[in-house]
Amino acid sequence: MIGLSGWLEQIAPVGARGTVTVALLSDEQVRALNRRYRRTDRSTDVLSFPASVPNPGYRSNPKSRIPNPFLGDIAIARGVARRQAREAGHSELAELKVLALHGLLHLIGYDHQRDNGRMQRVEARLRRRGGLSAGLIERRRRRT
């Protein structure tokens, strides 16, 4: 069985060639990040922190299939992910994949609130390639 990082590497779009950090955090830790960086005092499922300036000292692993520089950090609230997995009727790993993919797309510049569905289409294509059902954007739209 392939883990989260291997899955993300396999399905990542060409524009996402680089290194990312995925942190699985408590809901409280993500709430603190959300409060500090987005001024929203609640936990959320995933936050993305794009690297603002490429790290000139970065040296890629020559054995890696992703030889490009650091793209940024993805923070996932483990408790929220667990609850969303139950609600969606799939495993926690499947939910972590949905959230990591969503976060990765934000790292490379997609913004589902402003791009007229472009991120949703890319996310759907990559999810299908990665064997996942409904993604985050579709689930949120169904609730509203």
Number of C-alpha atoms within 10 A of each C-alpha: 5 8 9 17 13 10 16 19 17 14 17 19 17 7 9 21 17 18 17 21 16 20 16 17 17 16 19 15 16 25 22 17 19 18 14 11 11 11 11 13 13 13 21 19 23 25 27 20 17 19 15 10 9 13 11 8 7 10 11 15 10 8 7 10 12 14 14 16 19 22 22 22 19 23 23 26 23 22 18 19 25 18 14 19 18 13 9 16 11 14 14 18 14 19 25 23 22 26 22 25 27 26 25 27 22 19 22 17 12 19 16 16 11 9 10 10 14 14 20 21 13 14 25 19 14 19 20 13 12 18 10 16 14 13 20 18 18 13 12 9 8 7 6 5
